[in-house]
């Protein structure tokens, strides 16, 4: 009788290769890095052999050199080194090192201007990732590309690698984290990227006379995901589609919204080393301690009045997308609220000045720090009573989920992942967790703030909102289960015909 095995051996585990431009702890400029820092471990826990491939940027230290070989793209050849870094479990990251391409002061731009060779940089990242995959571990079950930087992965798999002895027929998934960034370049890049001119069509990479890496990924991936179910709907509309709404509507049957998760080990008020005292839903006493520490860190006088007054917080990039035009429109009303305001972040000068001016005029009510600090972000989530996210658009958002976990009630605009994760306060709804305003107007924002302050005065109802939010499952394990369903779906389709590919273009059109 065959002895049952309790777990799959590594050879039997399905394999996924994730390709992206940044990941915590190696590089971070936005939420993409948080996703790629957490998803591999969650997939590993679900039994998937997971390899994350990202650039080796300046300042990244560590990893074991596991291979070195030249990579050529359109006649451009450079020697690449590959460093393996364990992530936990059996998951690993592979850092792609090529100083000419990635040893720069910034990831994507210099002095506000994109690097002129970004097309080559990220095409070479994808080529190096695919070549490394073919040499180490063979054909994966699926290649998962993230945002425009990896958008050529589905394109290459269906063109240059369509008949590759190892990678031929490999299915791919593309995740759109933010449709506003599309990887647009002049069409003369095509031959320099080993891509045929036949791809300069509306069904290929052409977008208003240029080529778009993101459009290529959308057209050639087996399935497309966005980072929340609501955002999957929004990107198919003219208002939120950034010119891609028609493209995405054509592929609506292959478009799925999967909400991002949060790392519940890092964001856990019961074990958060950045908080002065632990707390959870059974005892929120540590939240008052955090509020006191937060007020002190911002130089505010701490007494009974400031501790009992609601504290509204923002941790954000100070840009139009994040709703700062709305905040600016109600700036004169902010000091008149019976609340304390704490702000952390950087961004456009006009919004930075707005907050520093308000803080200078009202130091007892408003505190602003024009910087970013991970420690302060945690302390703010722990010590604030409310967290404001009035974003114009928000594909998913993470801070509202951090807030829910820390008993900090979110106030959000009804877009993207915000409306997917926050349930509007309603006395008759046991799932209420926060406050939502639906019209993107200063009046609607003011009304939401006033509603929140009114409910805050009802301590029993406020505690119910806090505890309901703290019970929500926004972990990556939940999200990873949804990705596994997607991987299994595309692998099953391709697995029925291992050599099959879709939308193949092997030569000039």
N, C-alpha and C positions, 0 to 999 in steps of 0.2 A: 504493500500500500504506500502511495507517495506521501511523503511527509509534507504537511502544509507549511508554507512560508508566511511569516508574519508581515514581511515588508518586501517590496520589490527591490531587486538588486539595482545598482546604478545603471547597468546595461539595459535593464528592462524598463526603466523609468522613461516616460515621454520627455522630450527635450524641447526647450524653448530658448531662443536667442533673442535678447532684447537689445536694440540699438538706439542710442540717443546721444544728445550733445552734452548732457550734464547729469550728475547724480550726486546726492549726498552720500558719503562725506568728501567726495573728490572735487566737486565744483558745484556752485549754486548761484543762479541769478533769479530764480523764480520757482513756482510750484512744480514744474517738470522735474526738478532735481529731487524734490521730496518724494514724488511718485516713484522715480527710478531708484531711489534709495530704500524704499520699503517694499515694493511689489516683488522683487526677486525672492526675498525671504519668505513672504507669504505664499508664493508659488511653490517654493521648496517644501514648506510644511504640508502642502497638498500633494506631494509626491512627484513634482516635476523637477527634472534636471534643468537648472536655470543658469544661464550665462548672460551677464550684462556686459555690453561692450560700449565703452565711452572713450573720448580722447584723454590723453595724458597731457594736461595743461601745465603751465608753469607753476611751480610751487608744490605740486603733488609729489609726495614722498612715499616710498614703500612699494611692495609688490615683488614677486619673484619673476625674473626674466625667464620666459618659457619658450620664446621663439624670436627669430629675427629673419626677415626676408624682404626683398624688394617688392614694391607694389607699383604697377604702371596703370595710368589712366590717360588715354588720349595722347600718348607719347611722353607724358610727364612721369618720371620714375623717381622714387625715393625709397631709401631703406627705412623700414619700419621695425620697431621693437615692440614686443608684446609682454606686458607684465600682468601676472595673475595675482589677484587679491581675494582671499576668502572672505565671504560676507556673513557666514554663519550657516550651520547645517552643511549641505553640500553645494549651496549656491556660491557662485564666484563672480567677481568682476574681472574683466580683461581691459587694461588700460592701453590704448593704442598710442604709441609714442613716435612722433615725427616732428622734430624741432622746427623745421621750416614751416610747418603748417599750424602747429599748436603751441609753440613756445612764444607766446605773445602776452602783452600787458592785459588784454581783455579777451573774453571768449569770442565775441562776435564783431566788435567795432573798436574804433579809435577816435577819440574826440567827437563822438556823436555820429560818425560815419561808418557804415558797414565796411569791413575789409573787402577790397575789390576782388579778392580771390576766394570769397566764401563758397562759391559754387564748387571750385576745386577742393577746398578744404573738406567739405562735408560729403562730396562724392567720394573722395579718397577714404574718408572714414568708413563709408558703407562698403567700398571695395575691399578695404583691409579687413573689415569685420567678416565679410563673406569668405574671403580667402582663408582667414584664420579658422573659421568654422569648418570649412572643407578639409583642412589639414588636421584638425583636432576634434575628434568626436563624430565626424561624418554628418550625414543629412539629418538636420533637426526635424522635429515634428512640425514646427512652425517658427517663422521669423516674425518678430513683433517690432515694428518700426514706430518711433515716436516723433511726432511733429515733422516740420518740413526738412529739418536737418538730416533725417533718416528716410525722407520720402522716396529717394531713388532705390531703396532696397526692394520694394515690390516691382519697380520698373526693371531693374537689373535681373531679378529672378525670372521675369517673363521675357527677357530679351537676351542679353549677353550670356546669362547662365541657364537659359531655357533647356539646353541639351547637355548641360554639365554632368559628368558622370556621377558626381556626389550630390550636388544641389539641385539638379534638374527636377522640376515638379514640386519643389518645396513650397508649401502654402505660406501666405503672409497676411498679417493683420497690421493696419495702420491706425494709430490713435491720434486724434486731433486734440491737442491740449488748448490751443488758442488759435482760432481760424484767422485772426487778424494778422498773423505772421505766416507768409505764404511761400517764402523762398523764391523770389522773382529775379530772373537774370535775362540777359540778352540772348537771343537764339543762337548766336555764333559759339556759345558754349557747348552745344550739342556734340560736335565732333571731338571737342577737347575732353568730353566725358565718355567717349566711346558709345555714343548714342546716335542712331541714324536720324537723318533729316525727316524721315517718315513719321517721327514722333511729334513734329511741329504741326499738330492738328488739334482740333477741339476735343477729339477723343483721346489725345495723347497728353502732351505737356503744355501746349500752347494756351496762353492766357493774355488776350489783348495785345498780341504781337510779341510777347515775351514768353519765356518758359517758366513754369512754376514747379518746383520740386514737390510741393504739397499736392498740386493737382495731379501730377504723375502718380503719387502714392495713392490718391483717391481712386484714380481710374484703373490702377493695376493691382491693388490689394484685393485679396479674396473677400475680406470683410473690413469694415471701417468702424471704429468706435470713437465716441466722444466721452468726456469725463463726467457727464451727468446725463440722465434721461431728458431733463428739460432742455439742456443745451443741444441735444441731438435733434430736438424739434426746432429750436431757434435757428440753428444754422441752415435750415431749409427755407428760411423766410428772407425776403429782400432786406428787412431791417437789420438782421443779425448775420446774414450770409456773406458779407464782404465780397460780393460778386460771385461766390461759389454756390449760392443757394440752388441754382438750376442744376449744377453738376451733382450736388448731393441729393436733390430730389430724384434724379435719374437712378441713383443707387440706394434709394430709401429702403429697399428690401434687405440691403446688406449693411445698413447703418444701425448701430446699437449704442445706446447710452449706458455707460457703466460709471457709477459715481466713484470718485476717488475715495480712498480711506485715509485714516491718520494712523501714525505709529503710536499705539496705545501704551507702549512701554516707555517711550520718551515723554508723551503727553499723558501723565497720570498724576493727579493731584495727591494721591496717597504716597507716591514714591518720587516726587519731583525734587531734585536736589537744589533747584533754584528757588524753591519756596521756603519761607522761614519756619513753617509748620505744616505738617500733612493734614489732609482732610479728605472726606468722601461723603457719600450721600447719607451715611448714618450720623455723621458729626461734621457740621460745617464750621466749627469753631476756628479752624485753621484759615478759613477764608477771611475772617475779620483780622487775624494777625497779618495776613498778606496785604490787606487793604491799608492797614496802618503802616507797614513797611513801604508800600508803594507811595503813599502820600509823602512820607519822609524822604524817599529817594528823589521826589520831584520838588523838594524844598518847601512843602506846604505845612502849615501848622496843623498838628494833630490834636483834636479835642473831640468832645462828644458830638458837637454839631457836624464836623467834617466826617466823622465816622458814620453818623446816621444818615447823612446826605447821600443820595445815589451817586455813584461814580460811573460815568460813561467813558468808554475807552475806544481808541482806534489805533491799530497797528497796521500800517498800510503804506504802499507806494502812493505818494501824493500826486496823482495824475488824473486826467479826465475819466479814464475807464473806471476808476475806483469811486466815482461819484463826487469828486471834490468840487466840481462846478456847482452841485446842489448845496454842498456844505458852505461854499463861499456865498451863495445866495441867501443863506440864513445866518451869516456870520454875526450880524448885529443882534440877533435874537439869542445867540448862544450864551452870553453872560447873564441873560435874564432868566434862564432856567434855574430852578432850584436844584442844581446838580453841580458836581465837580467833573471837569473834563481832563482826560489824560491822553496825549497823542504821542506816538512814536513812529518815525519813518522819514524817508527822504523822497524828493521828487522835483516837481516843477518849482522854480523860484517863487512864483506868485502865490502858490499854496503854502510853501514853507514860510514866506513872510507873513501871510495871513495868520498862521498859527503862532508864530513868535510874537507878532504884534499884539494879538489877543492875550497871550500869556503875560506880556510885559504890562498891559493895562489892567489885567485882572489876575494877579499872581495868587490870590487866595482861592480862585475858582478854576483856573485853566493852567495846565502844565504842558509844555511842548518840548520834545527832544528831537532835533533834526539829525537823526542817526539811526542805526539799527543795532540791536543787541539781542542775542538769543536769550540771555539771562533776563533782560528786561521784558522781553516778549512773554516769557513764562510768568514772571511776577505780575504783569498786567492782566494776563488771563486769570491768574489766581486771585488778584485783589479787586478787580473791577466787578461792578454789579451788572453792567450792560456793555455790550460790544456792538458798535455801529459799523455796518457794511452797506453803504448806499450805492453800490456799484451800478454803473450804466449797463455793463454786461459782465458776467462772471461765469466762465465755463463750469467751474466747480466751486472753488473757494475751499480753504482749509480752516481759516480762523474761526468761522462760525461753528465748525465741528470741535475745534479746541475749546471754544467758549462753552458749548453744550457740556462737554466732559468736565469742565471746571465750575459748573454752576453759575456761569456768567451768561445772562440772557441776551440772545442776539436780536438786533433790530436791523432788518435787511430789506433790500429791494427785491421784488418778485421776479428774479431772473436766474437762469442756469441752476447750478447746484445749490444756490441759496434757497430757492423755493423748494428744492427737492429734500432739503435737510431740516428746514425750520418750519414748524407748524404754527400758524397764526393763533395768537391768544384769543380764546373763546371760552367763556365761562362754562359752556356746555360740552366742550371737547376735551376729553381726558388726555389727548395726545398733544395738547398745546405746549409749545416750547419757547416761543418768542413772538416777535412782532414783525409783520410784513406790511410794506406799503407798495401798492401796485402801479400807481401812476408815477412817472419819473418827473416829479415837479417839486419845487420847494415846499409848497403847501402840503403835499402828501407826506413829505419827510417830517415836517413840523408836527403834523397830526400823529404820526407814528411815535415820535418822541414824547408827545403829550400823553398818548395812551399808555406808554411804558411807565412814565412817571406816576400816572394815576394808579396803575396796578401795583407799582412798587410800594405805595402807601398801605396796601392790603397785604400785610405780612404773611398771612396764611396762603393766600392765592399766589403770592410771589414764590414762596417756598415750594409750592406744588409745581410751578413752572420750572424752577431750578432742578428739582428731583426728577421730573419727567425727562428733561434734557440730559441729565447725567446717566439715565438708563439707556439711552439710544446706543445702538451698535453701529458705530462708524469706523470699525476696525478694517485694516487691510485684508484680514481673513475673509470678511464678507465680500469685499470687492474682488479678491483673487478667485473666489469660487465662481464669480460671474465670468472672469476672464478665461478660466478653465473651460467653461461651457463653450465659449467662442473658439478656443483652440481646438477642442474636440470636434466642433462643427466643421471647421475648415479642414482639419486633418482627415476627417471621415470622407469629405468630398474628394480631396486629392488622393486619399489612400485607395479609393476604388479604382483609380487609374494612375499608378505612380509616376508615369512619364508625362501625364497630361499637364498642360499649362493653359492659361487663359489670356486672351488679348495679346498674342505673341507677335512681335515684329522682329524678325531676324535680319532684315536688310533695309535698304532705303526704300521709302514709299514712293 
